[in-house]
Amino acid sequence: MSYHEKTILGRTGLSVSRLGLASGYGVPASAVEKVFHEYSVNYFFWGNPKRKGMREGLKALVKSDRDKLVIALQTYDHLGPFSGRGVDKGLKDLGIDRADVLILGWFNSAPHGRVLENALKLKEQGKVRFLGMSGHNRKTFGAMAQDPHNPVDVFMIRYNAVHTGAETDIFPHLPEPGRPGITVYTATCWRKLLNPKKMPPGEKPLTAADCYRFVLSNPNVDLALFAPNGEAQMLDGLKALEQGPLSEDEMARARKIGARIHGK
């Protein structure tokens, strides 16, 4: 089994690749086009920092393949009035009329008040299709998952071999049918899982592909974000698509390393 086939991003119904490319570390435009045309990666996260390579690569792709792309914008506006400006700028930067997902960034409680009102207004205006949210408070996501009136369609959560709390605080609470889509960031735990100095005695570090395979091996995870700093790193990460889920022994090793880094 490989991860080449796309999956459905929860209740959004969007068909997405198992890896999604984030803008933060500067892949060139040619690599952005390559990852779509040669590896069928179609989820692109236009967050902070915003890099020229991602912008130019996406602007080229949307000219002929917009209907095949899933583009997520992010806002860190926690007050409400500025999210519309950020979305308008993001749409203009990428040359698109509508984003597929708007991620409300770094919320540790459910969005409400003007923040939620303005986000829903952007949906009504047709500028975004679905709402997402990122944050570190796992129990908030667990509670939101059980709320039938929860307006957030995509949860963007921290999950990796070091931080496995989503397995108890979020995943068991996801409803079926109608669960939110689950996207994961920091699969490498800010590269700690790749650092030889962080390993238990006698263990080699995980590869970036191993880290993505770890999170994607969980059936609740739809997509893992990766943010390479160049084409070489991008290609290393893309090996996860071919290699597929970790074996039981590989999973046990990843958990052992993660527990060591966590200090357990």
Residue pairs with C-beta under 8 A, 6 or more apart in sequence:
1 244
1 245
2 241
2 242
2 243
2 244
3 18
3 19
3 213
3 216
3 240
3 241
3 242
3 244
3 245
4 40
4 241
4 242
6 15
6 16
6 17
6 18
6 40
6 42
7 15
7 16
7 18
7 222
7 223
8 14
8 15
8 16
8 181
8 222
9 15
9 16
9 70
9 154
9 181
9 183
9 222
9 223
10 153
10 154
10 179
10 180
10 181
10 182
10 222
11 153
11 177
11 178
11 179
11 180
11 181
12 100
12 101
12 129
12 130
12 153
12 154
12 181
14 70
14 100
14 101
14 130
14 181
15 42
15 70
16 42
16 43
16 70
16 181
16 222
16 223
17 39
17 40
17 41
17 42
17 43
17 223
17 241
18 216
18 222
18 223
18 224
18 240
18 241
19 41
19 43
19 212
19 223
19 224
19 225
19 226
19 237
19 238
19 240
19 241
20 41
20 43
20 44
20 45
20 70
20 72
20 183
20 223
20 224
20 225
20 226
21 27
21 32
21 35
21 41
21 43
21 44
21 45
21 54
21 225
21 226
21 227
21 234
22 44
22 45
22 47
22 185
22 225
22 226
22 227
23 44
23 45
23 46
23 47
23 49
23 50
23 51
23 54
23 55
23 227
24 47
24 48
24 49
24 51
24 227
25 51
25 227
25 228
25 229
25 230
26 51
26 53
26 229
26 230
27 35
27 51
27 53
27 54
27 57
27 228
27 229
27 230
27 231
27 234
28 53
28 57
28 230
28 231
29 52
29 53
29 54
29 55
29 56
29 57
29 60
30 57
30 231
31 53
31 57
31 230
31 231
31 234
32 44
32 53
32 54
32 56
32 57
32 58
32 60
32 61
33 57
33 60
33 61
34 231
35 41
35 234
35 238
36 42
36 61
36 65
36 68
36 69
39 238
39 241
41 238
42 68
42 69
42 70
43 70
43 72
43 183
43 223
44 54
44 58
44 69
44 70
44 71
44 72
45 72
45 74
45 103
45 225
46 54
46 55
46 58
46 71
46 72
46 73
46 74
46 90
46 93
46 94
46 99
47 72
47 73
47 74
47 103
47 105
48 74
48 76
50 93
55 93
55 94
58 69
58 71
58 94
58 95
59 94
59 95
61 69
62 69
62 71
62 94
62 95
62 96
63 95
66 96
69 100
70 100
70 101
71 94
71 96
71 99
71 100
71 101
72 99
72 100
72 101
72 102
72 103
72 132
72 154
73 86
73 87
73 90
73 91
73 99
73 101
73 102
73 103
73 128
74 102
74 103
74 104
74 105
74 134
75 82
75 83
75 86
75 87
75 102
75 103
75 104
75 105
76 105
76 106
77 83
77 86
77 115
77 118
78 106
78 107
78 115
79 114
79 115
80 113
80 114
80 115
80 117
80 118
81 114
81 118
83 102
83 104
83 115
83 118
83 119
83 122
84 118
84 121
84 122
84 127
87 99
87 102
87 122
87 127
87 128
88 127
90 99
91 97
91 98
91 99
91 127
97 126
97 127
98 126
98 127
98 128
98 129
99 127
99 128
99 129
100 128
100 129
100 130
101 128
101 129
101 130
101 131
101 132
101 153
101 154
102 119
102 122
102 128
102 130
102 131
102 132
103 132
103 133
103 134
103 154
103 156
104 111
104 115
104 119
104 131
104 132
104 133
104 134
104 152
105 134
106 134
106 135
106 136
107 133
107 134
107 135
107 140
108 135
108 136
108 137
108 140
109 137
109 140
110 140
110 143
110 144
110 147
110 150
110 152
111 119
111 133
111 151
111 152
116 151
119 128
119 131
119 151
120 131
120 151
122 128
123 129
123 130
123 131
130 153
130 154
131 151
131 152
131 153
131 154
132 152
132 153
132 154
132 155
132 156
132 181
132 183
133 141
133 144
133 152
133 154
133 155
133 156
134 156
134 157
134 185
135 141
135 157
136 158
138 157
138 165
138 166
138 169
138 170
139 169
141 155
141 157
141 166
141 169
141 170
142 169
142 170
142 172
142 173
143 173
144 150
144 152
144 155
144 180
145 155
145 170
145 173
145 174
145 175
145 179
145 180
146 173
146 175
148 175
150 180
152 180
153 180
153 181
154 180
154 181
154 182
154 183
155 170
155 180
155 181
155 182
155 183
156 183
156 184
156 185
156 225
157 166
157 170
157 182
157 183
157 184
157 185
158 166
158 184
158 185
158 186
159 166
159 184
159 186
159 187
159 215
159 218
159 221
160 184
160 186
160 187
160 188
160 189
160 193
160 211
160 214
160 215
160 258
161 189
161 193
161 206
161 211
161 214
161 254
161 255
161 257
161 258
162 189
162 192
162 193
162 258
162 261
162 262
163 186
163 189
163 258
163 262
164 255
164 258
166 220
167 218
170 182
170 220
171 182
171 218
171 220
174 180
174 182
174 220
181 222
181 223
182 220
182 221
182 222
182 223
183 221
183 222
183 223
183 224
183 225
184 215
184 221
184 223
184 224
184 225
185 224
185 225
187 208
187 211
187 212
187 214
187 215
187 224
187 225
187 226
188 194
188 206
188 208
188 211
189 211
189 258
189 261
192 198
192 261
193 205
193 206
193 210
193 211
193 254
193 257
193 258
193 261
194 205
194 206
194 207
194 208
194 211
195 205
196 204
196 205
198 205
198 257
198 260
198 261
199 205
199 257
199 260
200 256
200 257
200 260
203 253
203 256
203 257
205 257
206 214
206 254
206 257
207 236
207 239
208 226
208 233
208 236
208 237
208 240
209 236
209 237
209 238
209 239
209 240
209 243
210 240
210 246
210 250
210 254
211 254
212 224
212 226
212 237
212 240
213 240
213 243
213 244
213 245
213 246
213 250
214 246
214 251
214 254
215 221
215 224
216 224
216 240
216 245
217 245
217 246
217 251
224 240
226 234
226 237
228 234
228 236
228 237
246 254
